[in-house]
Amino acid sequence: MGAQLRVVLDQLAQIVSPDIAWASLELTVGLIATAPRECTVDAIVPAGAKPEIRGLGEVRTLALQRRELAASWQLGIAPAVGGGMIHSPSLMAPLIKHDRVHDMDQTVVTLWDLNAWQAPQTMAKPAVAWHRGMLRRAAKHADAIVVPSHAFVDRLEEYARFGDRVRVIAGAAASDLSVPKDAASRRSRIGVPTEYVVIVGAGESYEHGFRAAAAAGTDAVVLGAADGDEPLLADLASAAGLPERRVHIRGQLDAADRAAVLAGARVFVATSVLTAWPWRAVEAMTLGVPVVAADGGLHEDVIADGGVIVAEADLPDAVADAVGSGNARLRVLAGDRSRAFSWASSAERVWALHAEL
């Protein structure tokens, strides 16, 4: 007997989180490729969205656009959605009362980070309220919640009680992630130096990365910094002994530009210890870039033996070694570890989860 798995694809027309948007598409493609016999993958989308995914089945287009739909679902109002097996690659889901036992309706949501609780200052206040409200609804109505790492599970319990409804399914890099043929010209256009380390972090944690870059004698390229963070980053770099001229803030880049910048780095440095899936670290490992990360967050679970994980105070020594004598060895380890993550594997586990439910 076949089944329909209905995936919420809410960011096709309006992207609010680029990483979750492309990850949702990658997971959907993986679900289609790994679907059990006679099972199909359908989609639930807001008004104005037109998914173009080969092999996708029925598309339920709702009357509301994404912003209005997010507000409606936050209030528990979900008309015309229908039942069945619903899987959301985020917290965006019709979290309402349903009967899994008799009607075989089930709803599963996904949580990639705890920023709304651990670092609310990095988000707009309405977004913080929405995430917190949706997690409360998930605790009440979701049949399961997916988190990307085992380290996430205990920390999630500090904010909501899910008991045995938590499942661990990792993310991955984009399936087509590779170094573009024109990587050198892209780096030149973006304006990064020839020798640099890439730093990804949050708030005050960037200072540890800047201190490491100064110790290694390289420039620092900052990826993913929020708009308006430039003054803070300049102050942190100065405090760390890294001149402002050696700090290059590039914020959000598209996938090809980001791959070019990551691939050109001597080392990738992850400084944040927040509970969040490390998208850029996984990309760096996939591209064979040496990874050095602060001890904390999800780094122990995700990076594991694919890089060097040290206390924040030890980042300068670790990065200096990774830039120098340890570089070749760490490139091999990163590439080996990256093979542990794929969207096909994640999709298979999603199918298994819904079958279990």
Residue pairs with C-beta under 8 A, 6 or more apart in sequence:
1 38
2 37
2 38
2 39
2 40
3 36
3 38
3 39
3 40
3 85
3 354
4 39
4 40
4 41
4 42
4 57
4 58
4 84
4 85
5 31
5 35
5 39
5 40
5 41
5 42
5 85
5 87
5 350
5 351
5 354
6 42
6 43
6 44
6 60
6 82
6 84
6 85
6 86
6 87
7 24
7 27
7 28
7 31
7 41
7 42
7 43
7 44
7 86
7 87
7 88
7 89
8 24
8 43
8 44
8 45
8 86
8 87
8 88
8 89
8 90
8 92
8 93
9 24
9 25
9 28
9 43
9 44
9 45
9 49
9 51
10 24
10 45
10 46
10 49
10 66
10 69
10 70
10 88
10 90
10 92
11 17
11 20
11 21
11 24
11 66
12 21
12 45
12 46
12 49
12 50
12 51
13 46
13 48
13 49
13 50
13 65
13 66
14 46
14 65
14 66
14 67
15 21
16 66
17 90
18 252
19 112
19 279
20 89
20 90
20 112
22 174
22 255
23 89
23 112
23 171
24 89
24 90
25 53
26 172
26 174
26 175
26 343
27 89
27 343
27 346
27 347
27 350
28 41
28 43
28 53
28 56
28 89
29 53
29 175
29 343
30 342
30 343
30 344
30 346
30 347
30 348
31 41
31 87
31 347
31 350
31 351
32 41
32 53
32 54
32 55
32 56
33 55
33 344
33 347
34 344
34 347
34 348
34 351
35 41
35 351
36 351
36 355
39 351
40 57
40 58
41 55
41 56
41 57
42 56
42 57
42 58
42 59
42 60
43 51
43 53
43 56
43 57
43 58
43 59
43 60
44 60
44 62
44 81
44 86
44 94
45 51
45 59
45 60
45 61
45 62
46 61
46 62
46 64
46 65
46 66
46 69
47 61
47 62
47 63
47 64
47 65
48 65
49 61
49 66
51 59
60 80
60 81
60 82
62 69
62 80
62 81
63 80
64 72
69 92
70 92
70 130
72 78
73 92
73 93
73 94
73 95
73 134
73 137
74 130
74 133
74 134
74 137
76 95
76 96
76 137
78 94
78 95
78 96
81 94
83 98
83 103
83 104
83 105
84 104
84 105
84 106
85 104
85 105
85 106
85 354
85 357
86 93
86 94
86 105
86 106
86 107
86 108
87 108
87 350
87 354
88 107
88 108
88 109
88 110
89 110
90 109
90 110
90 111
90 112
91 109
91 110
91 111
91 131
91 134
91 135
91 138
92 109
92 134
93 107
93 108
93 109
93 134
93 138
93 142
94 107
95 107
95 109
95 134
95 137
95 138
95 140
95 141
95 142
96 141
97 141
98 105
98 106
98 107
98 141
99 105
100 106
100 143
100 357
106 143
106 144
106 354
106 357
107 141
107 142
107 143
108 142
108 143
108 144
108 145
108 146
108 350
108 353
108 354
108 357
109 134
109 138
109 142
109 145
109 146
110 145
110 146
110 147
110 169
111 135
111 138
111 145
111 146
111 147
111 152
111 156
112 147
112 148
112 171
112 276
112 277
113 274
113 275
113 276
113 277
114 152
114 155
114 156
114 159
114 274
114 275
114 276
115 122
115 123
115 131
115 274
115 276
116 123
116 127
116 128
116 131
116 132
116 135
117 132
117 158
117 159
118 274
118 275
119 202
119 203
119 274
120 128
121 203
122 202
122 203
122 226
123 131
135 159
135 160
136 160
138 145
138 160
138 162
139 160
139 161
139 162
142 162
142 165
143 165
143 357
144 165
144 166
144 167
144 353
144 357
145 156
145 162
145 165
145 166
145 167
146 167
146 168
146 169
146 350
146 353
147 153
147 156
147 166
147 167
147 168
147 169
148 168
148 169
148 170
148 171
148 277
148 298
148 302
149 168
149 170
149 277
149 298
149 301
149 302
150 168
150 301
151 275
151 297
151 298
151 300
151 301
152 168
152 275
152 298
153 166
153 168
155 275
156 162
156 166
167 349
167 353
169 346
169 349
169 350
169 353
170 277
170 302
170 340
170 341
170 345
170 346
171 277
171 279
171 282
171 341
171 346
172 282
172 341
172 342
172 343
172 345
172 346
173 282
173 283
173 285
173 286
173 338
173 341
174 255
174 283
175 342
175 343
177 255
177 259
177 283
177 286
177 287
178 259
178 287
179 259
179 260
179 263
179 287
180 186
180 256
180 259
180 260
182 260
183 259
183 260
183 263
183 264
184 260
184 264
186 256
186 257
186 260
186 261
187 260
187 261
187 264
190 250
190 253
190 257
190 260
190 261
191 248
191 250
192 219
192 221
192 248
192 250
192 261
192 264
193 219
193 221
193 248
194 264
195 218
195 219
195 266
196 213
196 218
196 219
196 220
196 221
196 248
196 264
196 265
196 266
197 209
197 212
197 213
197 216
197 218
197 219
197 220
197 221
197 265
197 266
197 267
197 268
197 269
197 319
197 323
198 220
198 221
198 222
198 223
198 261
198 262
198 265
198 267
198 268
198 269
198 280
198 284
198 289
199 206
199 209
199 210
199 212
199 213
199 220
199 221
199 222
199 223
199 269
199 271
200 222
200 223
200 224
200 268
200 269
200 270
200 271
200 272
200 278
200 280
200 281
201 208
201 209
201 222
201 270
201 271
201 272
202 271
202 272
202 274
203 232
203 272
204 236
205 271
205 272
205 273
205 294
205 312
206 222
206 225
206 232
206 233
206 236
206 237
206 271
207 236
207 237
207 239
207 240
208 240
208 271
208 294
208 312
208 313
208 315
209 220
209 222
209 269
209 271
209 315
210 220
210 236
210 237
210 239
210 240
210 241
210 242
210 247
211 240
211 241
211 242
211 315
211 316
212 269
212 292
212 315
212 316
212 318
212 319
212 320
213 219
213 220
213 240
213 242
213 246
213 269
213 319
214 240
214 241
214 242
214 316
215 316
215 317
215 319
215 320
216 266
216 267
216 316
216 319
216 320
216 322
216 323
216 324
217 320
217 323
218 246
218 266
218 323
219 246
219 247
219 248
220 237
220 242
220 246
220 247
220 248
221 248
221 250
221 261
221 265
222 233
222 247
222 248
222 249
222 250
222 251
223 250
223 251
223 252
223 253
223 258
223 261
223 262
223 280
224 251
224 252
224 280
225 233
225 249
225 251
226 251
227 251
229 249
230 249
233 247
233 249
234 244
234 247
237 243
237 244
237 246
237 247
238 244
250 261
253 261
258 280
258 283
259 283
259 287
262 268
262 280
262 283
262 284
262 287
262 289
263 287
263 289
265 284
265 289
266 290
266 322
266 323
266 327
267 289
267 290
267 291
267 292
267 319
267 322
267 323
267 327
267 330
268 280
268 281
268 284
268 289
268 290
268 291
268 292
269 292
269 293
269 315
269 319
270 278
270 280
270 281
270 291
270 292
270 293
270 294
270 297
270 299
270 303
271 293
271 294
271 312
271 315
272 294
272 297
273 294
273 295
273 296
273 297
273 299
273 312
274 297
275 297
275 298
276 297
276 298
277 298
277 302
278 293
278 297
278 298
278 299
278 302
278 303
281 291
281 293
281 299
281 302
281 303
281 307
282 302
282 338
282 341
284 291
284 334
285 291
285 303
285 306
285 307
285 334
285 335
285 337
285 338
286 335
286 338
286 341
287 334
288 331
288 332
288 334
288 335
288 338
289 331
289 334
290 307
290 308
290 322
290 326
290 327
290 330
290 331
290 334
291 303
291 306
291 307
291 308
291 330
291 334
292 307
292 308
292 309
292 310
292 315
292 318
292 319
292 322
293 299
293 303
293 307
293 308
293 309
293 310
294 309
294 310
294 311
294 312
294 315
295 309
295 310
295 311
295 312
299 309
300 309
303 309
303 337
304 337
305 333
305 337
306 333
306 334
306 336
306 337
306 338
307 330
307 333
307 334
307 337
308 318
308 321
308 322
308 326
308 330
310 317
310 318
322 330
